[in-house]
Amino acid sequence: MSQSLAQKKIAKRYVGSLFAAAEKKADLDAMAKNIAELGAMISSSDDLAQFIASPLYSKDVQTATVEALAKKAKFKTPVVNFLKLLIENRRLNILPTIVAETESFLAQQSGVVPVSIATARQLTATDQKNIQTQIKAVLGKDVIMHSSVDESLIGGLVIQVESTLIDGSIKTKLDKLERQLTGANAA
């Protein structure tokens, strides 16, 4: 599922608020586990993913469904309240982005830097390991990689480390060359 920059920004605020409510490390760990379980549920159930993404359900229906799901999964009260807040603010649709941002938040809290990589083809395990090793050497920190495939890149890769974007894709290079050849202002 594609995540827009605006969704990521909103999700980061919600995640920060959720974990600011944790009083003890045990609370933080339990809430993180609940969010990870919720992410796994969304990934494994197309019906749940469609329910979360759909704006057609009323707040009452969403609340009842989320309460039933949370009760069955034995989610902690702060997570249930968090989900109700998302429903109240009509933000349940960004829940998959919140799950991803939770992983990034927890990684940053433990000193691990999240890195997103987009490539034109699926990376092999060896390629991922080599890229991860090189990024780790440059940053001097442990990294956790999230890779995705974007065939429109044609070749090369796009790396995002925190707020830094490195675009080494063939698509971007061709776009730049086209702007230079047509006399358009280079971006």
ABEGO torsion letter per residue (X at the ends): XBBBAAAAAAAAAAAAAAAAABABAAAAAAAAAAAAAAAAAAAABAAAAAAAABAABBAAAAAAAAAAAAAAAGBBAAAAAAAAAAAAAGAAAAAAAAAAAAAAAAAAAAGBBBBBBBBABBBBAAAAAAAAAAAAAAAGBBBBBBBBBBAAAGBEBBBBBEABBBBABAAAAAAAAAAAAAGBBBX
